[in-house]
Every structure is written in structure tokens, then in C-alpha cells.
Amino acid sequence: MAAPRGIVFDMEGVLHVGYEPLPGARETIAALDAAGLPHVILTNTTSKTRADIAVRLDAMGMPYPAERIVTAGSATVAFLQRRHRGRRVLLLAESGAFAEVAACGGLNLVDDGREAEVVCLGGPDESITYAHLQEAFRALMDGAAFVAMQRNRWWPTPAGPGLDAGVFVKGLEYASGRRATVIGKPAAGAYRAALAVLGVKAGDAMMVGDDPVADLATAHRIGMRTCLVRSGKGSTFASPWPTADLDLPGVGELPSALGFSSC
């Protein structure tokens, strides 16, 4: 197939698992750079800042400037700045999400759910206790807005599948009867944020992911081409996947599928 004008990569399960690079990932990034094909990362990661991710990717041999990384955390901070500026936000998230907030500024965080006008839920973290969820639930019942950085069901870890934020988001939605505004994938806004960084229209871009539901369905709906890789979660889905323009064993096969050689 003809090469797109830009690539949007999911990260975990596509380029690496547990910050160990997957086969062919480094060569693929180098090949895209050599071909002058722009690419960005769109990830539902909330545990690390964009700067942290850039450092780790560089250590794995995949240099990636922070400004070409869009995370569910960074997209959520931007959303809260636009839609809830000045309102009191109860943030339940990992330390990396708090660091992203600190780096971006402009949010009014509170520790007491009784003061909260917005409840914002990040990714799964052992620091989030039943008491924290109870506090968030009561804030929602008192009328606070509900924002979730992402709602993934699970994610691949070196130890095996791990519960993701969806278990908390769905639980609070069920208990409170309130629907969360989800910012990360598969919300369309996350893809548009990545396309804005990429500088390419949806019809000229390709989304590469390991989850055809969480990564590719919205991309397909807004007109992006899609590539499903069978690394990470990819092996758990039916083959062939009907809406995938490319269906590959791993990201290492992407350059040849697009008609140019890996480095």
C-alpha cells in the first residue's frame, strides 16, 4: 500500500513492553526518520510525564522528543485547563500524573473531596485505596464533574496482563450513575491532539496499535488508516481484523509493508 504522510504509534505493546524494546521497534523508528516520514506517539500512559517517557525511549535506542509524545495525562491536563479552569479538582492518579500537572500548571488541586468540583481519575496505582474511591464517589454524588484520563480494561506487563483504569472508572460510573468524560483513547479528541502534533490530516495518517478496539476503532472512524500489530495485546484478537488496513506480526514489519527498508 502507499505510504501515509505520517504515523501515530501506540506505545506499550507496540514499541516496547515494560520498557524493553520489541523486536524491530528501533529499526522501524530509524527507518521512518531516514525516509523523512513524521511520526508521533499517542499513549494512554498516565504514570509518567512526556519528559520521563522521552528519556526512557532514548535509553532504549528510540530517540523521541517530548513534544512529539501525547499522553492521556497531558491531554487531560489540557482539557481541564480549557473546560474547568479555576475549578477545584480532586485528582486520583499516579505520581507521574501529578508531575504532568505541575509541569503544565493552571489547575487548582484539592486533597479534600468535599471541596471538589471535579473528580479526575488517572491510571491504576497501588496508592489509590478504597477510602480514596469512597471520597471520589461522594464528590460525584454531590455533583462534581467526572473526568477520566483513560478507561482501558488491561495492559501488558512483563509479569502478564494487568488491570487498567477501566475497573475504577466503570465502578464509579456504576455506583454514582454519572458518566465520565474520557480524554485518552478511544476518545476522538486524543487522536485529534496527536494529528495536530503530527501536522497531518486524518486521511493522510496511519494509526499503529495492538488493540483494534482501544487503539484502532476511533482512528478508523475519523478516517485514519490503521495497522494492527500482533505483539502486546494484539495476539488476543481475531485474525484477520476486518477494519485493519494492515495486520502485521509486529512493528518491525511496518517499513517493508509501506514500501521502504528498515535501517
Summary of the structure (lengths in Angstrom):
residues: 263
radius of gyration: 18.3
end to end distance: 19.8
largest distance: 57.6
contacts: 936
relative contact order: 0.18
helix: 41%
strand: 21%
